């Protein structure tokens, strides 16, 4: 079967960035920036993005582009005879399934809130308790939660069933360009609100006092974690797009562009959140409460809040759905490569499986609300812990060791692949850093996450 490729370089960059850009850019990044000294944190974040995120991203893309296959066959094509690196390819597929078991529910929440704002569920003058009650009612209703999750899953696999260019690339291009336009409009509106300047300076002015209060060591650790996790590396979600890309451009150049778009969305999210919160005297939070309680509380008190709330949740729907369809594509490609299924068959079987596998997360908020799993966490947090704290850092370490050690593919082969094409090239003198320093940094993140 002839393998599809991206129709354009822009398509590759937008799809890859769409995979990286997700809810973490919005519900975690701005809060962590504010908590850790504003621009002080941002500078450390950019530094770690360049010295950790970009290199590991080039490694995932290199394995994909050199092999022209999804993770399992990618490893098999490049590994030495008799070695077992390809086992990690199966772990990558499990990681993608596990991610979608809870991410589809969260994406469904975004879609639900878009319709709620558009339909006028949130009325001007609602108090904070009434606004928070909307989210509480959504979580308490397994039928409504299941409907929004199912719409996300069905729409995602429908898009992917049309193929790489006609489905994923075409839809993601439209969504990502709309997302970038929406985020600029929302940020400009927030900055223009009365009293917004204080929020902007809190967010982006370097505040050494706040950084010292948080502890410089903690600021550096938080920046390292954010830079690492923002790209969702380690479960082959990016590797698949390497297998579809052309050899015209170097991988470092493309990785920098993907990281640049991801960072732009994260930074702009803060310019939506902080000015709006400061303008209305609301304390910004992190996680679901920021998105579903704090911000709706701001929107209902804002002139034209129904429109701005609808636009914000449309942006959030695009951000989460772009990740959903990118990971679905990975699952389909894995089944097509490993089992010889047609794309349509892979779409139908995976759709049924993901629908069923997503139900525990939905029920974890109502019917199974007393269920506690890993370390007393609920279903969603337990699934997220396995992906974010274990599979992403451990998987990234395996991709790294495979790419740069003599037991794997080997540094010289990886470097030759990464530097093929026009654009930014990686120097060979990075060999020591890639082989001995970068693994230690990733190991630190892995150990910290398991505490």
C-alpha positions as CSV (number, residue, x, y, z in Angstrom):
1,X,0.0,0.0,0.0
2,X,1.5,3.4,-1.0
3,X,2.0,5.7,2.0
4,X,0.4,9.1,2.0
5,X,2.5,12.2,2.5
6,X,1.6,15.8,3.5
7,X,0.4,17.9,0.7
8,X,2.4,20.9,1.9
9,X,5.0,22.0,4.4
10,X,2.5,24.3,6.0
11,X,0.2,21.3,6.5
12,X,3.0,19.3,8.3
13,X,3.8,22.3,10.6
14,X,0.2,23.1,11.4
15,X,-0.7,19.4,12.1
16,X,2.4,18.8,14.2
17,X,1.8,22.1,16.1
18,X,-1.9,21.2,16.5
19,X,-0.8,17.9,18.1
20,X,1.4,19.9,20.6
21,X,-1.0,22.7,21.2
22,X,-3.6,21.5,23.7
23,X,-5.3,22.3,27.0
24,X,-2.0,22.4,28.9
25,X,-1.1,25.5,26.9
26,X,-4.1,27.3,28.4
27,X,-5.0,25.8,31.7
28,X,-1.5,25.3,33.1
29,X,1.1,27.6,31.3
30,X,-0.3,31.1,32.2
31,X,-0.8,30.1,35.8
32,X,2.7,28.7,36.2
33,X,4.2,31.8,34.6
34,X,2.3,34.1,37.0
35,X,3.3,31.9,40.0
36,X,7.0,31.8,39.1
37,X,8.0,35.4,38.4
38,X,6.5,36.2,35.0
39,X,9.2,36.8,32.4
40,X,11.8,35.2,34.7
41,X,10.0,31.9,34.2
42,X,9.5,32.5,30.5
43,X,13.2,33.0,29.9
44,X,14.0,29.7,31.6
45,X,11.1,28.0,29.7
46,X,12.5,29.2,26.3
47,X,16.0,28.0,27.3
48,X,14.8,24.5,28.2
49,X,12.6,24.4,25.1
50,X,15.7,24.9,23.0
51,X,18.0,22.6,24.9
52,X,15.5,19.8,25.6
53,X,12.2,20.1,23.7
54,X,13.7,20.8,20.2
55,X,16.4,18.0,20.3
56,X,13.9,15.3,21.5
57,X,11.4,16.4,18.9
58,X,14.0,16.1,16.1
59,X,14.7,12.5,17.4
60,X,11.0,11.5,17.2
61,X,10.7,13.1,13.7
62,X,14.0,11.5,12.6
63,X,12.8,8.0,13.5
64,X,9.6,8.6,11.6
65,X,11.1,10.2,8.5
66,X,14.0,7.7,8.2
67,X,11.7,4.7,8.4
68,X,8.6,6.0,6.7
69,X,6.6,4.1,9.3
70,X,4.7,4.4,12.6
71,X,6.5,3.7,15.8
72,X,6.6,-0.1,15.9
73,X,7.8,-0.6,12.3
74,X,9.9,2.6,12.6
75,X,12.0,1.0,15.3
76,X,12.0,-2.3,13.5
77,X,13.3,-0.7,10.3
78,X,16.2,1.2,12.0
79,X,17.2,-1.1,14.9
80,X,20.0,-3.7,14.8
81,X,19.0,-7.2,14.1
82,X,18.0,-9.0,17.3
83,X,17.5,-5.9,19.4
84,X,14.1,-5.1,21.0
85,X,13.7,-1.3,20.7
86,X,10.5,-1.9,18.8
87,X,8.8,-3.0,22.0
88,X,8.7,0.7,22.9
89,X,6.6,1.2,19.7
90,X,3.8,-0.9,21.2
91,X,4.1,1.1,24.5
92,X,3.7,4.3,22.4
93,X,0.4,2.9,21.0
94,X,-0.8,2.1,24.5
95,X,0.2,5.6,25.6
96,X,-1.8,7.1,22.7
97,X,-4.9,5.1,23.7
98,X,-4.5,6.0,27.3
99,X,-4.2,9.7,26.5
100,X,-7.4,9.5,24.4
101,X,-9.3,7.7,27.2
102,X,-9.5,11.0,29.1
103,X,-8.6,13.7,26.6
104,X,-11.8,13.0,24.6
105,X,-13.8,13.8,27.8
106,X,-12.0,17.1,28.3
107,X,-12.4,18.0,24.6
108,X,-16.1,17.2,25.0
109,X,-16.2,19.7,27.9
110,X,-14.8,22.5,25.6
111,X,-17.4,21.7,23.0
112,X,-20.2,21.7,25.6
113,X,-19.2,25.1,26.9
114,X,-19.0,26.6,23.4
115,X,-22.6,25.6,22.9
116,X,-23.6,26.7,26.4
117,X,-22.2,30.2,25.8
118,X,-23.6,30.4,22.2
119,X,-27.1,29.3,23.5
120,X,-27.1,31.8,26.4
121,X,-26.9,29.3,29.3
122,X,-24.6,31.8,31.0
123,X,-26.5,35.1,31.7
124,X,-25.1,38.5,32.5
125,X,-25.0,39.0,36.3
126,X,-24.9,35.3,37.3
127,X,-23.0,35.0,40.6
128,X,-19.9,32.8,41.0
129,X,-21.9,30.0,42.6
130,X,-24.3,29.8,39.7
131,X,-21.4,29.8,37.2
132,X,-19.6,27.0,39.0
133,X,-22.8,25.1,39.3
134,X,-23.0,24.8,35.5
135,X,-19.8,22.8,35.5
136,X,-20.9,20.8,38.5
137,X,-24.1,19.9,36.8
138,X,-22.3,18.8,33.6
139,X,-19.9,16.5,35.5
140,X,-22.8,15.0,37.5
141,X,-24.7,14.0,34.4
142,X,-23.2,10.9,32.8
143,X,-25.5,11.0,29.8
144,X,-24.6,14.6,28.8
145,X,-20.9,13.9,29.4
146,X,-21.1,10.8,27.3
147,X,-22.8,12.7,24.4
148,X,-20.1,15.3,24.2
149,X,-17.3,12.8,24.5
150,X,-19.0,10.6,21.8
151,X,-19.4,13.6,19.4
152,X,-15.7,14.3,19.8
153,X,-14.7,10.7,19.1
154,X,-17.0,10.2,16.2
155,X,-16.0,13.5,14.6
156,X,-12.3,12.8,15.1
157,X,-12.4,9.3,13.5
158,X,-14.6,10.6,10.7
159,X,-12.0,13.3,9.8
160,X,-9.2,10.7,9.9
161,X,-11.1,8.2,7.8
162,X,-10.8,10.5,4.8
163,X,-7.1,10.1,4.8
164,X,-4.1,12.2,5.6
165,X,-4.4,15.0,3.0
166,X,-8.2,15.0,2.5
167,X,-9.0,14.6,6.2
168,X,-6.4,15.4,8.9
169,X,-4.4,18.0,6.9
170,X,-7.3,19.8,5.4
171,X,-9.4,20.1,8.6
172,X,-6.4,21.0,10.8
173,X,-5.2,23.7,8.5
174,X,-8.6,25.4,8.8
175,X,-8.8,24.9,12.5
176,X,-5.3,26.0,13.3
177,X,-5.6,29.2,11.2
178,X,-8.9,29.9,12.9
179,X,-7.4,29.2,16.3
180,X,-4.5,31.6,15.7
181,X,-6.9,34.3,14.5
182,X,-9.2,33.8,17.5
183,X,-6.4,33.9,20.0
184,X,-5.2,37.2,18.7
185,X,-8.7,38.7,18.7
186,X,-9.3,37.4,22.3
187,X,-6.0,38.7,23.5
188,X,-6.5,42.2,22.0
189,X,-9.9,42.4,23.6
190,X,-8.6,41.4,27.0
191,X,-5.7,43.9,26.9
192,X,-8.2,46.7,26.0
193,X,-10.3,46.0,29.2
194,X,-10.2,48.7,31.9
195,X,-7.4,47.9,34.5
196,X,-5.9,45.2,32.2
197,X,-2.4,46.7,32.3
198,X,-1.9,45.4,35.8
199,X,-2.6,41.9,34.6
200,X,-0.2,42.2,31.7
201,X,2.7,43.5,33.9
202,X,2.0,40.7,36.5
203,X,2.2,38.1,33.7
204,X,5.1,39.3,31.5
205,X,7.3,41.7,33.6
206,X,10.2,39.9,35.2
207,X,9.6,39.8,39.0
208,X,12.6,38.6,40.8
209,X,10.9,39.0,44.2
210,X,8.1,36.6,43.1
211,X,10.7,34.2,41.6
212,X,12.7,34.2,44.9
213,X,9.5,33.7,46.9
214,X,8.7,30.6,44.8
215,X,12.4,29.6,45.0
216,X,14.7,29.9,42.0
217,X,15.3,26.1,42.1
218,X,11.5,25.6,41.9
219,X,11.2,28.2,39.1
220,X,13.9,26.3,37.0
221,X,12.2,22.9,37.7
222,X,8.8,24.2,36.7
223,X,10.2,25.7,33.5
224,X,12.0,22.5,32.7
225,X,8.8,20.5,33.2
226,X,6.6,22.8,31.2
227,X,9.1,23.0,28.3
228,X,9.3,19.2,28.2
229,X,5.6,18.3,28.6
230,X,4.2,21.0,26.2
231,X,5.2,19.0,23.1
232,X,3.7,15.6,24.2
233,X,6.9,13.8,23.3
234,X,7.6,10.2,24.1
235,X,4.5,8.3,22.9
236,X,5.2,8.5,19.2
237,X,2.5,11.2,18.6
238,X,5.1,13.3,16.7
239,X,7.0,10.3,15.2
240,X,4.1,9.5,12.8
241,X,4.2,13.0,11.3
242,X,7.9,12.5,10.6
243,X,7.0,9.5,8.6
244,X,4.7,11.6,6.4
245,X,7.0,14.6,5.9
246,X,9.3,15.4,2.9
247,X,13.1,15.5,3.0
248,X,13.3,19.1,1.8
249,X,13.9,20.7,5.2
250,X,16.1,19.9,8.2
251,X,14.4,18.5,11.3
252,X,15.8,21.2,13.6
253,X,14.4,24.0,11.6
254,X,10.9,22.3,11.5
255,X,11.1,21.5,15.2
256,X,11.9,25.2,16.1
257,X,8.8,26.3,14.0
258,X,6.6,23.8,15.8
259,X,7.9,24.9,19.2
260,X,7.5,28.5,18.1
261,X,3.8,28.1,17.3
262,X,3.2,26.1,20.5
263,X,4.9,28.8,22.6
264,X,3.0,31.6,20.8
265,X,-0.4,30.0,21.7
266,X,0.8,29.4,25.3
267,X,2.0,33.0,25.8
268,X,-1.1,34.5,24.1
269,X,-3.4,32.4,26.3
270,X,-1.9,34.3,29.3
271,X,-2.7,37.6,27.6
272,X,-6.3,36.5,27.4
273,X,-6.5,35.3,31.0
274,X,-4.5,37.7,33.2
275,X,-5.8,41.0,31.9
276,X,-9.4,39.8,32.0
277,X,-9.0,38.3,35.5
278,X,-7.3,41.4,36.9
279,X,-9.8,43.7,35.2
280,X,-12.6,42.0,37.1
281,X,-10.7,41.3,40.3
282,X,-10.7,37.6,40.0
283,X,-7.8,35.4,41.1
284,X,-6.5,33.3,38.2
285,X,-6.4,29.6,39.0
286,X,-4.9,26.5,37.2
287,X,-6.5,23.4,35.7
288,X,-10.2,22.8,35.0
289,X,-11.4,25.4,37.6
290,X,-9.6,28.2,35.6
291,X,-11.3,27.2,32.3
292,X,-14.8,26.2,33.5
293,X,-15.3,28.3,36.6
294,X,-13.0,31.3,36.8
295,X,-13.1,32.5,33.2
296,X,-16.9,31.9,32.7
297,X,-17.3,34.0,35.8
298,X,-15.3,36.8,34.1
299,X,-17.2,36.5,30.8
300,X,-20.7,36.8,32.4
301,X,-19.7,40.1,34.0
302,X,-18.2,41.4,30.7
303,X,-19.9,43.5,28.1
304,X,-20.7,41.1,25.2
305,X,-19.6,38.3,27.5
306,X,-21.8,35.7,25.7
307,X,-19.9,36.4,22.4
308,X,-16.5,36.5,24.0
309,X,-17.2,33.3,26.0
310,X,-18.4,31.5,22.9
311,X,-15.3,32.6,21.0
312,X,-13.0,31.5,23.8
313,X,-14.5,28.0,24.0
314,X,-14.4,27.8,20.2
315,X,-10.7,28.4,20.4
316,X,-10.4,25.8,23.2
317,X,-12.4,23.3,21.1
318,X,-10.0,23.8,18.2
319,X,-6.9,23.5,20.5
320,X,-8.1,20.2,22.0
321,X,-9.7,18.7,18.9
322,X,-6.5,19.3,16.9
323,X,-4.7,17.1,19.4
324,X,-7.5,14.5,19.3
325,X,-7.4,14.0,15.6
326,X,-3.5,14.0,15.5
327,X,-3.4,11.2,18.0
328,X,-6.2,9.3,16.3
329,X,-4.2,9.5,13.1
330,X,-1.3,7.9,15.0
331,X,-3.6,5.0,16.2
332,X,-4.9,4.4,12.6
333,X,-1.4,4.5,11.1
334,X,-0.3,2.0,13.8
335,X,-3.1,-0.4,12.9
336,X,-2.6,0.0,9.2
337,X,1.1,-0.6,9.4
338,X,1.1,-3.5,12.0
339,X,-2.1,-5.4,11.1
340,X,-2.5,-4.5,7.4
341,X,-6.0,-3.1,7.9
342,X,-7.6,-0.6,5.5
343,X,-8.0,3.0,6.8
344,X,-11.8,2.6,7.0
345,X,-11.6,-0.6,9.0
346,X,-9.0,0.9,11.3
347,X,-11.2,3.9,11.8
348,X,-14.3,1.9,12.7
349,X,-12.6,-0.5,15.1
350,X,-10.6,2.2,16.8
351,X,-13.7,4.4,17.1
352,X,-15.7,1.6,18.9
353,X,-12.7,0.9,21.2
354,X,-12.0,4.5,22.1
355,X,-15.8,5.1,22.8
356,X,-15.8,2.2,25.3
357,X,-12.4,3.0,26.8
358,X,-13.4,6.6,27.4
359,X,-16.4,5.7,29.5
360,X,-14.5,5.1,32.8
361,X,-13.3,8.8,32.7
362,X,-16.8,10.0,32.1
363,X,-18.2,7.8,34.9
364,X,-15.4,8.8,37.2
365,X,-17.1,12.2,37.8
366,X,-20.6,10.8,38.7
367,X,-21.4,7.1,39.0
368,X,-17.8,6.2,40.1
369,X,-17.0,9.5,41.8
370,X,-15.8,7.6,44.9
371,X,-13.4,5.5,42.9
372,X,-9.8,6.3,43.8
373,X,-6.9,4.7,41.9
374,X,-3.2,5.8,41.8
375,X,-2.2,7.6,45.0
376,X,-5.8,8.5,45.8
377,X,-6.4,10.1,42.4
378,X,-9.7,9.9,40.5
379,X,-10.0,8.2,37.1
380,X,-9.0,11.1,34.9
381,X,-6.0,12.1,37.1
382,X,-4.8,8.5,37.3
383,X,-4.9,8.1,33.5
384,X,-3.1,11.5,33.2
385,X,-0.5,10.5,35.8
386,X,0.4,7.4,33.8
387,X,0.7,9.3,30.5
388,X,2.3,12.6,31.7
389,X,4.5,11.4,34.6
390,X,5.5,8.0,33.3
391,X,5.1,7.3,29.6
392,X,6.1,10.8,28.2
393,X,9.4,11.2,30.1
394,X,10.3,7.5,30.0
395,X,9.4,7.3,26.3
396,X,11.4,10.4,25.4
397,X,14.4,8.9,27.2
398,X,14.0,5.7,25.0
399,X,13.7,7.8,21.8
400,X,16.8,9.7,22.8
401,X,18.9,6.6,23.7
402,X,17.8,4.9,20.6
403,X,18.9,7.9,18.5
404,X,22.3,8.7,20.0
405,X,23.8,5.5,21.4
406,X,25.7,2.7,19.6
407,X,23.2,0.1,20.9
408,X,20.4,1.8,19.0
409,X,20.3,3.6,15.7
410,X,23.4,5.6,16.4
411,X,24.2,9.3,16.7
412,X,25.8,9.6,13.2
413,X,22.8,8.1,11.5
414,X,20.4,10.2,13.5
415,X,22.4,13.4,12.8
416,X,22.6,12.7,9.0
417,X,18.7,12.3,9.0
418,X,18.1,15.4,11.1
419,X,20.4,17.5,8.8
420,X,18.9,16.3,5.5
421,X,17.4,19.2,3.6
422,X,17.6,23.0,3.8
423,X,17.6,24.9,7.0
424,X,19.0,24.9,10.5
425,X,21.5,22.1,11.0
426,X,22.6,20.4,14.2
427,X,26.4,20.5,14.8
428,X,28.2,17.2,15.5
429,X,29.7,18.6,18.6
430,X,26.4,18.2,20.4
431,X,27.1,14.5,20.6
432,X,28.4,14.6,24.2
433,X,25.5,16.8,25.3
434,X,22.9,14.5,23.6
435,X,24.5,11.3,25.0
436,X,25.4,12.3,28.5
437,X,23.7,15.5,29.7
438,X,20.2,15.4,28.0
439,X,19.4,11.8,29.4
440,X,20.2,13.1,32.9
441,X,17.8,16.1,32.5
442,X,15.0,13.8,31.3
443,X,15.7,11.3,34.1
444,X,15.4,14.2,36.6
445,X,11.9,15.0,35.2
446,X,10.9,11.3,35.3
447,X,12.0,10.8,38.9
448,X,10.4,14.1,40.0
449,X,7.1,13.1,38.4
450,X,7.0,9.8,40.2
451,X,7.4,11.3,43.7
